[in-house]
Amino acid sequence: MFYVKNVPNWERALRIILGTMALVFAVMYWGKSDLAAAAGVVSAILSMTGLMGFCPMCAMVGRKLDKRN
């Protein structure tokens, strides 16, 4: 692997759930609200970081997981 996981399992699940909710909002309000496109982008970012377990922003600030997780 080219990256080290830096997102704990509980946060990964939360990111996937919130990403799914943002995607549902984006689909429901596409064309009706300017926030729909932003919600689509946010949903993609949250879902991908949740699925991969790696967050580039967290890596930039030096976040690391405990070896116990």
C-alpha positions in Angstrom: 0.0 0.0 0.0 1.1 3.5 -0.7 -0.6 5.0 2.3 -1.0 4.3 6.0 -4.6 4.3 7.4 -5.1 7.3 9.6 -8.9 7.2 10.2 -10.2 5.0 13.0 -13.0 2.5 12.2 -15.8 4.4 14.1 -14.9 7.5 12.0 -14.8 5.5 8.8 -18.4 4.3 9.4 -19.5 7.9 10.3 -17.9 9.2 7.1 -19.7 6.6 5.0 -23.0 7.3 6.6 -22.7 11.1 6.2 -21.4 10.7 2.6 -24.5 8.7 1.8 -26.8 11.2 3.4 -25.1 14.1 1.4 -25.4 12.0 -1.8 -29.2 11.5 -1.2 -29.6 15.3 -0.6 -27.6 16.0 -3.8 -29.8 13.7 -5.9 -33.1 14.9 -4.4 -32.3 18.6 -4.9 -30.2 18.5 -8.2 -31.2 21.5 -10.3 -33.4 23.0 -7.6 -30.7 24.1 -5.2 -27.2 25.5 -5.6 -26.1 23.4 -2.6 -26.8 20.2 -4.5 -23.5 20.3 -6.4 -21.5 21.1 -3.3 -23.3 18.2 -1.5 -22.3 15.9 -4.3 -18.6 16.8 -4.0 -18.7 16.5 -0.2 -20.4 13.1 -0.5 -17.7 11.9 -2.8 -14.9 13.1 -0.5 -16.5 11.7 2.6 -17.3 8.3 1.1 -13.8 7.8 -0.4 -12.0 8.7 2.7 -14.3 6.4 4.7 -13.9 3.5 2.3 -10.1 3.9 2.0 -9.4 4.7 5.7 -7.0 7.4 4.6 -7.6 11.2 4.8 -5.0 13.4 3.1 -5.9 16.4 5.2 -5.5 14.4 8.4 -2.1 13.2 7.1 -1.0 16.8 6.4 -1.5 17.7 10.1 0.3 14.5 11.2 -2.6 12.4 12.5 -1.8 8.8 13.1 -3.7 5.8 14.5 -2.8 3.9 17.6 -1.2 0.6 16.9 -4.0 -1.0 18.9 -6.7 -0.1 16.3 
